[in-house]
Amino acid sequence: MLLNDSIVGIVGMNVLAVALVLLRSWLFRTRLYRPMLLNVGLSVAPVLVLLAAVLVLAVLLAASAPPALIVVLGAILLGVWLLLLPNAGYLITELNLNHRRPGERVPEWFDLLLVLSLAMSGVLNMLFNVFLVQLGYVAVRFDAVEPLTSAEVRIVTGLVLLLAAFGIYLGRNLRLNSWDVLRPWRIVLKLVAHLRQPGAPATAAGYTVTAGVFFGLMYLVVIGPLIRAVQILA
């Protein structure tokens, strides 16, 4: 029941965020801010990759495919998921309210609720993604659910959240996208040039650690009860 409620709440938050973006344009006769809708779509993309990965791997297992093929393909799909994961948490950067334009008669309370809904949908999407991968990791690594709260799993989860936080920093400050991995030299050149700027390394580290702590605390609040429920049911 708790898991069902969580899924309904996460889906509902995404629907609310999209609805408010659309209603803003319709109610107040303003331009439709399409980047927000695109970011919501990108935020949902990681869980779609997970569903596709589960389906593909299940088919391969049913077809008795070579274990090496399953491992390699699983690693590739997991890598794609990790590259897309920062797109979910990236929605917290919408809190800067930079979409407001002079002359728009949109109540500030409406925009505050809109960007808060967007930010929370992104955070929830990211945390639920990590939870699903955590379940898969524990199932493969330990073949049980008891280690969900083990030190190893907590460390791996923390590292994933830190990587996601760093990915959000790269997206907002260097304007890098997940698909830029197809041109790794571009990422390296932009990152090196950025980190050579005075104060940039400290800023990058500060943001990554602070955002990582934020996501970690939110994970304890949102996913912690789910983990306890799964352990009880098991």
C-alpha positions in Angstrom: 0.0 0.0 0.0 2.8 2.4 0.9 4.6 1.7 -2.4 1.3 2.3 -4.3 0.7 5.6 -2.5 4.3 6.7 -3.3 3.9 5.9 -7.0 0.5 7.7 -7.1 2.1 10.7 -5.4 5.1 10.9 -7.7 3.0 10.5 -10.8 0.5 13.1 -9.5 3.3 15.6 -8.8 4.5 15.3 -12.4 1.0 15.7 -13.7 0.4 18.8 -11.5 3.7 20.4 -12.7 2.7 19.9 -16.4 -0.8 21.1 -15.7 0.4 24.3 -14.1 2.7 25.0 -16.9 -0.1 24.6 -19.4 -2.6 26.5 -17.3 -0.2 29.4 -16.9 -0.3 30.0 -20.6 -4.1 29.5 -20.9 -5.3 31.4 -17.8 -3.0 34.4 -18.1 -2.5 34.6 -21.8 1.3 34.2 -21.7 3.6 32.3 -23.9 3.9 28.6 -23.3 7.2 28.0 -21.6 8.2 24.9 -23.6 11.6 24.3 -21.9 9.8 23.4 -18.7 7.8 20.8 -20.5 10.9 19.4 -22.2 12.6 19.2 -18.8 9.7 17.3 -17.3 10.0 14.8 -20.2 13.7 14.5 -19.6 13.1 14.0 -15.9 10.9 11.0 -16.6 13.3 9.5 -19.2 15.5 7.6 -16.6 12.6 5.5 -15.3 11.6 4.7 -18.9 15.2 3.5 -19.5 14.9 1.3 -16.4 11.6 -0.2 -17.7 13.1 -0.9 -21.1 16.2 -2.4 -19.4 14.1 -4.8 -17.3 12.0 -5.8 -20.3 15.1 -6.4 -22.5 17.0 -8.4 -19.8 13.9 -10.4 -19.0 13.6 -11.4 -22.6 17.3 -12.4 -22.8 17.0 -14.4 -19.7 13.9 -16.2 -21.0 15.8 -16.9 -24.2 18.8 -18.3 -22.3 21.1 -15.8 -23.8 24.8 -16.0 -23.0 25.5 -14.6 -19.5 28.3 -12.3 -20.9 25.8 -10.7 -23.3 23.3 -10.1 -20.5 26.0 -8.5 -18.3 27.4 -6.3 -21.0 24.0 -5.1 -22.1 22.9 -4.6 -18.5 26.0 -2.5 -17.9 25.4 -0.4 -21.0 21.7 0.3 -20.0 22.8 1.1 -16.5 25.3 3.6 -17.9 22.7 5.2 -20.0 20.4 5.5 -17.0 23.2 7.1 -14.9 23.8 9.7 -17.7 20.1 10.5 -17.8 19.6 10.6 -14.0 20.7 14.2 -13.5 17.9 15.3 -15.9 15.5 14.5 -13.1 17.1 16.4 -10.3 17.9 19.3 -12.8 14.3 20.5 -12.3 15.3 22.0 -8.9 17.1 24.7 -11.0 13.8 26.0 -12.2 13.4 27.6 -8.7 15.3 30.7 -10.0 12.0 31.9 -11.6 13.9 33.2 -14.6 10.9 32.4 -16.9 9.0 35.4 -15.6 8.9 38.3 -18.0 8.1 42.0 -17.4 4.5 42.8 -18.2 3.2 39.3 -17.5 0.2 39.5 -15.1 0.8 36.1 -13.5 0.4 36.1 -9.7 3.6 35.4 -7.9 1.9 32.7 -5.8 1.0 30.8 -9.0 4.6 30.8 -10.3 5.9 29.9 -6.9 3.7 26.8 -6.8 4.5 26.0 -10.4 8.3 26.0 -10.0 8.0 24.2 -6.6 5.9 21.5 -8.2 8.5 21.2 -11.0 11.3 21.0 -8.5 9.6 18.4 -6.3 8.6 16.3 -9.3 12.2 16.2 -10.4 13.5 15.4 -6.9 10.9 12.6 -6.5 11.6 11.2 -9.9 15.3 11.0 -9.2 14.9 9.5 -5.7 12.5 6.8 -7.0 14.8 6.0 -9.8 17.7 5.4 -7.4 15.4 3.3 -5.2 14.5 1.0 -8.1 18.1 0.6 -9.1 19.0 0.0 -5.4 16.5 -2.8 -5.3 18.0 -4.3 -8.4 21.5 -4.0 -7.1 20.6 -5.7 -3.9 18.7 -8.5 -5.7 21.7 -9.2 -7.9 24.4 -8.7 -5.4 22.9 -10.3 -2.3 19.8 -12.1 -3.6 17.9 -10.7 -0.6 16.4 -7.4 0.6 17.9 -7.3 4.1 21.1 -5.6 2.9 19.1 -2.6 1.6 20.3 -0.7 4.7 23.9 -2.1 4.7 26.9 0.1 4.6 27.8 -1.0 1.1 24.4 -0.1 -0.3 24.3 3.2 1.5 27.8 4.1 0.1 26.8 3.2 -3.4 23.6 5.1 -3.1 25.5 8.2 -1.8 27.9 8.0 -4.6 25.1 7.9 -7.2 23.5 10.9 -5.6 26.8 12.8 -5.7 27.3 12.0 -9.3 23.8 13.1 -10.1 24.4 16.4 -8.2 27.6 17.0 -10.2 25.7 16.2 -13.4 23.2 18.9 -12.5 26.0 21.3 -11.9 27.5 20.6 -15.4 24.0 21.0 -17.0 23.2 24.3 -15.4 26.7 26.0 -15.4 28.4 24.4 -18.5 25.1 23.8 -20.4 26.1 20.2 -21.0 23.5 17.6 -21.9 23.4 13.8 -21.4 23.8 13.3 -25.1 27.1 15.3 -25.1 28.7 12.0 -24.0 28.7 11.1 -27.7 31.3 13.9 -28.0 33.5 13.3 -24.9 36.2 15.6 -26.0 33.7 18.5 -25.9 32.9 17.6 -22.3 36.6 17.4 -21.3 37.5 20.7 -23.0 34.6 22.6 -21.5 35.1 21.1 -18.0 38.9 21.9 -18.1 38.3 25.4 -19.3 35.6 25.9 -16.6 37.7 24.6 -13.7 40.6 26.8 -14.7 38.5 29.9 -13.9 39.2 31.4 -10.4 37.1 29.8 -7.8 35.4 27.4 -10.1 36.7 24.2 -8.5 35.5 25.3 -5.1 32.1 26.3 -6.5 31.8 22.9 -8.3 32.8 21.0 -5.2 30.6 23.1 -2.9 27.5 22.7 -5.1 28.1 18.9 -5.6 28.5 18.2 -1.9 25.6 20.5 -0.8 23.2 19.2 -3.4 24.3 15.6 -2.6 23.6 16.2 1.1 20.2 17.6 0.2 19.3 14.7 -2.0 20.6 12.3 0.6 18.4 13.8 3.3 15.4 13.8 1.0 16.2 10.2 0.2 16.0 9.3 3.9 12.7 11.1 4.3 11.0 9.8 1.1 12.6 6.4 0.4 13.4 5.4 3.9 9.8 4.3 4.7 9.6 2.4 1.4 12.8 0.5 2.3 11.4 -0.5 5.7 8.1 -1.5 4.1 9.9 -3.7 1.5 11.9 -5.4 4.3 8.8 -6.1 6.4 7.0 -7.6 3.4 10.0 -9.8 2.6 
